[in-house]
Amino acid sequence: MSTGDIAGLEHIMDCCLPASPVSPAALLSAATSSSDGEDRISALPDTLLRNVVSRLPVKDAARTGALSRRWRGLWRATPLALDDAHLLPSPGPAAALVSRVLASHPGPFRAVRIAEIPIDESNKEALLPEWLRHLADKGVENLTLVNRPYSFDEPVQLPATLLRCGASLRRLYLGVWLFPFTTGLPRGPDVFPHLQELGLCHGKTEESDLDYVLACSPKLETLALISNYFYPDRVRIGSRSLRCLLLWHSLADEVAVVAAPNLQRLIIYCTHPTEDDRVIKVKIGHAPKLAVLGYLDTATHELEIGNTIIKAGVTKVCPTPNTVVPSVKVLALKVRFRVPKEIRTLLCFLRCFPGVETLHIMASDNDTDHYDDPGEFKPSDQLKSTFWQAVGPIKCVKSRVQKLVFDQFNGGTNQVEFLKLVLGRAVLLQKVIVLLAGLDSISTRGATSKLQPFASKKMWASKVWGGTSLVVHERPAGQVWRTCAGLVMPTTTTDEDMAPLPLSTTAAD
């Protein structure tokens, strides 16, 4: 793996791992001194003093006992919060310091983050069993365990003793590990009785092991698979408690919501297969509360609803009750508008989600990886000049969509025609946000000029009281993460974060 690939994976993990459980400390002297030399903080109740100690890096927290007799013993009486990053650099081996902290604190362990100390074949037998024993015996609640920068290509196998921590765990993130083999192990709700959030980052997890975790986690609400390439190869969700499933830079042959009565968000992002002919099957079975779905990629995702595969030219123009998901309110789609087959798939997908109120469209016309198969651009398959005028009814566009976000707009003909179709039919549309692709200044002006006609009230079918608005922004570089209602969701940006370009017009004016 190249240095650039490793740096990219480091960046992805840094974006998605939980934040440090403590904040960098101020000077300890500040805790006991004031302008008149009187120690007022030490007079606070024990509850408040333990709260102060719990927010300090572990080295400073342990040293508070030397401040005065009042502080003595507070660290050991405070639930442990450990981040190994705060032990570096150290005069001795950082792993030995972690071992010393875990052994000396009586527990419980509120949060432990070990993400900087590498474990390899030479030291795993000495460190992992000891650490996992302390974590289990002293009731760790939030655990982040990442093995870097040792090896991204050959993850170390975690022992099954990790599962002993399950009795107390509420949040678990594992990075660059082989998940413990669970074949033959006892299963049931008492294995992970309190686990609510699980993140598996650039590791290898067999499908059977993931099924084991889901079956043993009766309170699991969030499952994140980050940069896990083909491990597991199938993600099949059967969970009564799960509310959010996230695949971020991960690949699988199949993502299937088999039975998830409380699932609200299915987020799939950056899941390009490495082979041109490979597809990822996205199956939606029983998910009556699914409200957020995307990004469905018209180039690489095969959508199946119930037992019906949704394909342009195959699925009927008028969807049946068995081929729609009416609960979805936010839908995100990725499409190459220069590929006619994908435009037809886009329209077909839209008809399957009649309740969509917020529609995100990401144009991938500028992608340069595996999207250059010349066989996809046969002259006989080009759109006819009357194609867009002949597009049939799309229920969500006509009567539900209130907000449209068009990302990576470059002014292409089909992109413009799609915007014209939505604006000309969406009677409830209130706001359109257009994010321009990363273009030079000349191309930006050209793309912006293509949007100028949409600033006219005559282009809009919307009858919303108070008017409608079209706002154009330059697209910021990169992606950010946003926490929405307690669930992690990727997004390009928020419109509040950006200053609009000169074309920022209220269409009702």
N, C-alpha and C positions, 0 to 999 in steps of 0.2 A: 504494500500500500504506500502510495506516494505521500510526501510531506503535505502537499496540498489537500489530499483526501483526508488525512488525519486531522488537519486544521479544520476542515469542513465539518467532520464528525464532532470534534471538540465544540465547535460553535453551536451545532444542533443540540448537543446535550446541555450545554450551558444555558440555552434558551428554555429548555423544558424541565430541567431538574428543579425541585423545590428550593426556595431560597434558604440561606443559612439560618439556623434556628436562633442565632444570637447576632448582636450588632457589635462592630468594633468598639472597644471600650475607650472611655476617656481616661485620663490619668487617675490612678486610684487615690492620689492625694486629694483630688477634687471632691471625693466622697466624704471626706472627714474634716475639710477646712472651710472656713468662711472668712469674711473680711475682718471680723473681730476675734478670730482664732477659736470660736466656740464650735464644738462638734454637735451640730443639730441633727444630722442624719442618723447618727447612732441612737438618738432618742426615739426614733420611729418604732412602731410596733413590729414584731417579728415578721408578720405577714408581708409588710411592705419591704422590709429588708431582704427577705427571700426573693421577692419580686425583682429587686435591684440585682441581686446575685445571679438570678436566672438569665439575665440579659447580657451578662459579661462573657467574653471569651473564656474558655475553661481555665487557662493559666491564671488569668486575673481573678476569676471567681474563686479558685482554690486559695489564692494568696490573701483574700479578704480576712481570713482568720488571723493574720498578723497585724491587722490594723488596730484592734483593741480587743479586750475580753468580750465586749458586747457582740463582736462579729464572729467570735470563735464558734465553730461547729455549724454555722449557717449554711456553708456550702454542702456539707454532707446531709443536711436536713432539707435541701432544695432539690427537686427533681433535676436530673442531669441534662444539660444541653451541651452537646459536644460537636464541634466542627474541626476536623483535623487540619484544615487550612490555617487555623490560628495557632497550630503547634509548629508551623514552618516559618522561617528556618529555625532549626533547633541544634544545640551543640551535640546531641547524640541522635541515634536512629529515631525517626518520628514514630515508627511502628511500636517501638518499646514504650514511648510516652503514651500512645493510645492504650496499650495493654495495661500500663500503670493506672491510668485514669479509670478504665473500666473495672479494674480490680479493686481500687481503693474507694470508689463511691458505692454506698450501700443500695442505691436505687430509691425510687423508680427512675427510669431513663425516659425523660420527656421526648427528646429528639436527639438522634445521633446521625451525624453526616460524616462518612469516611469516603472521600472522593479524590484524594491526592496521593495516597500511599499505594504503590503498586504491589500486587500479589502475583508471584509466579510459582512454577513448580518447585523451586528451591525453598520457599518459605511458607507455602500455603498450609502444609501439615502442622507447622508450628504456630501460625497465627489464626487461621480461620476457626478451628475448633474452639480455641480459647475465647476469641471474641464472641462467637455465636453462643457459647455457653453463658457468658456474662450477660449478653443481650437478652437471652431467654429467661435466665434466672431472675433478672432484675427488671423485667417487664417493660421493654422498649415499646414506645407507642408510635413514634415516627422514625423510620429508618431509611437512609439513603446510602447505598453501598455501591460504589463505582470503582472499577479496577482500571485505572489509567495512570500513566500513559504506557503501561507495560505492553499490551498487544491488542490491537483491534482485529487482527486476523485469526487469532487462536485464543478465544476466551477460556478462562479457567473454570473448571466444573465446581459449582457450589455444592457442598455436602447437604444431604437431606436434613441435617440437624438445623438448617435454617428454618424449617417448618416448626421447630419447637418455639420459635419466637411468635408464631401465629396467635397464640392465646391472648397476647396483649396488643398486637399491631393494629393501628388504625390507618396508617399510610406507609406504603413500601415502594421504593424506587430502586431498581437494580440496573446497573450499567456495565456492559462488557463482561458478562458472565454466561456460562452455560447453566440454565435453570436446573435445579435438582431433579433427578429422575424420580417420578412418583409411582411408577408401576409397582403394584402390590402393597402400597401403603394404605393404612386405614383412611377412609374418607368420611366426611360428614360435617355438619355445621359447626362442630366444636374445634375444627382445625384452624380456621380463621374467623372466629365468631364476631370480631369487631372491625375487620378490615373494610375500609370504605374507599380507598384509592390505591390503585396499583399501576406502576409505570415500569415497563420493560424496555430498556434503551440499548440498542446495538448489541444485543445478546442473541442467544439461540435458545428457543423454547419450543419443544415439540408440541404438536397439536393435543396429544393426550395429556400432557402436563398442564396446558392452559385449561383444558376441560376440567381437570382435577381442581384447579384453583377456583374456577367458577362454581363448581359443585360444592366446594367447601367454604364459600364466602357468602353467607346469607345477607350481609349488609353492604356488599360491594356496590358502589355507585358510579365510579369512574375507572375506566380501563384505558391506558395509553400504551400503544405500541409505537416506539420511536426508533427509526433507522434499523428496523429488524428485517433484513433481506431474506425473504422466503422461510423464515423461522418464526412462528409456525407457517406452514404452507397453506393452511386453511384456518380461518378464524370463524368459528361457528358459535353464535351467542345464544345460549339458553339460560337466562337468568331473570328471576323475578325482581331483583333489586336494582340492576344496572340502569343508570340514567344517561351516561355519556360513554361512547366508544370513539376513541381517537386513533387513527393511523396517520402518522406524520413521517414522511420519507421512508415508509415501510412498504414492503411488497408481500403479496400473498396471492395464491391462485384463486382464492375465493374468500369473500367476506359475506357471511350469511347471518342475518338476524332471524333465527329460527323461532324462538319464543322469548320475547322480551317485553312484557306488558307495561313496564314503566320506562322504557328507553325513550329519551327525549331528543338526544343529539347523536347523530352519526356523522363524524367529521373524517373525511378522507382527503389527504392533501399530499401532493408531490409523490405520486405512486406510479411513476413511469416505469414500465417493464424495460429490462435491458435488451430484450429480443423483440424484433419488429413484429413478429406474428403472435406475440403473447398477449393475452387479455386477462383482465382481472374481473371475475364474476362478482357482482354486487347483488345479493339476494335479499329481498325484504319480505319476510313472512308475517308473523304475528307481532306487530309493533303499533298498537292503537294510539299511543301517545307521542309517536315520533313527530317532532315539530321542526327540527333543523337537520338538513341533509346537504352534503356537498363536501368537496367538489366532485361531482360526477363528470368524468372525462369522456367525451364522445369518441375519442381516438382509441382509448385503451380499456374502458369499462363496458362490460356487458351487463345490462340491468335486467333483473328478473323479479317480477312482482307476483307473489303467489306461486303458481306453476307456469307462468307465462313469461317468455323471454321477449323483451321489448326491443324490436328492431324496426327501423325505417323500411317501409315497403312490405313488411310482414304483419306487424300489428295493425289492427283496424284503426282508421282515422278517428272513429268515435269510440273512446275507451269504454270498457264494461266495468261493473263494480269490482270484478276480480283483477283488474289491471290498473287500479288507481290507489293512491295513498292520500286520502283527503285531509289527514291530520297535519301534513307538512305545511308550515307557515313561512319558513325561510329555506330557500333552495339556491344552491350555487352550482353552476355548470361551467365546464371548461371546453372550449370548442375552437377548432381551426376554421375560420370562416372562408378560407380559400379552398377548402375541401367540400364539394357539394354533398357527399355522403354524410359528412358530419353535421351539416346544416339540417339535413332531413332528420338525422338522429336527434338533434337539439329540439326540433319542433315536436318530435314524437315523445321525447322525455317530458316536455312541458305539459303535454296533454295528460300525463299520468299523475299530475299533482295539481288538482283543480282548486286547492285552498291556499296557494302560495300568495303571500302578501308582500314579502321582500324577496326580490330576485337579484342574485349576483351572477353576472356573466363575465368570465375571464377569457379574452381572446388569446389563443396560443399560436397565432400566425407567425410570430417571430421565433418560435422554438426552432432550434437548429440541431437537436440530437437525433433521435431515431425517426423523425417525421419527414424524411426526404425520400421516401420510396416513390420513384417515378411512376410506378403502376397505379398509384392513387389519383393520378391527374390525367386520365384518359379524356381526350376531347369529346367523346360521345357522352361523357358523364357530366359535362358542364351544365350549369343552370340555364334554363331558357329565359329569355327576356321578360316573360310574363310570370315567372315563378312566384315572385313575392305577392303579386296581385291575386294569385290563385290559392294562396295558403288558406286553409279552412279555419273554422273557429277553434280558438284555444281558450278554454273556460277561465283559467286563472288570469290570463291577460285581460280578457274582456271585463271580468266582474270582481276581481280580488286584488290584483297587484297595486300596491300603494307607493312602493319605492323600488327603483331600479339602480343598481350600481354596475357600470360597465367598465371593466378593468382592462388595461392594455389596448386601448383604442388607438388605431393608427390611421383611420380614415378610409379603409378599404371599402369597396363598393358594397359587399354583402354586410359588412358591419353597419354601414349607413342605412341600408335597407332594413336591417333588423330593428334598428332604433326607430325608423319610420313606422314599422309595423306596430311596435309596442305603443309608441306615443299616439298613433292614430286609432288605437282600439281600446286602450286602458282608460275607462271612464272614472276610475277611482285613483289614478296615479297622481301623487302629490309632489314627488321629488325624484330627479334623475341626477346621479353623480357620475361623471365621466372622468376616468383616470387615464391620461395619455400614456402611451407606451414610451419607453426610454429612447426618445428620438432626438436628433439634432434640432437646432433652432428653426431651420428651414422646414423640416418635416413637421415640427410642432405647429408652425403657422399654417401649414397645409391641412393638418388634421383638424385644427381649430376652425378653419374656414368651412370645412365640411359640416361642422356643427351649427354654424350661424343660422341656417334656416329654422332649426328646431327652437330657437329663441322666440319664434313667432307664435302667438296664441292660436293661429289658424292650423298649426301642425298637431295640436293636442286635442284628443277626444275627451279629456278629463273635464268633469263638471264639478270638481271639488270646490266647495265654498272657501274663499280666501286665496285662491290662486294656486299655481303650481310653479316649480322652480327647476331650472337646469343649471348645474354648477359644474365647471370644468377645472380639473386640477392636474398639475404635473405629478406623475406617479413617483412616490418616494422609493429609494432603493431598498431592497431587501424586504423581509417579512417581520412582523412583530407578533407577539402573543398577547392575547387579551383574556382576562378572566371575566366571564359573563355569568352571573347567577351561580358563581361557585364552580363553574365548569370551564376547563381550558378550551379555547377555540382560536384557531388561527385566522387572521384577517390581514388585509394589505394595509389598512390605515383606518382612521376615523376621520370623518369630514371636519370635525372640530379642530384637528391637528394641522390643517393645511390652509394656506391662503389661496383663494381661487384665482384663476387666470382672468384676463380682461373680459372674457365671455362669461359673465355671471348675471343671468337675466331672469326676471320673473315673467313667465310665459303669459300670465294673465294681464300684464300691463299693456 
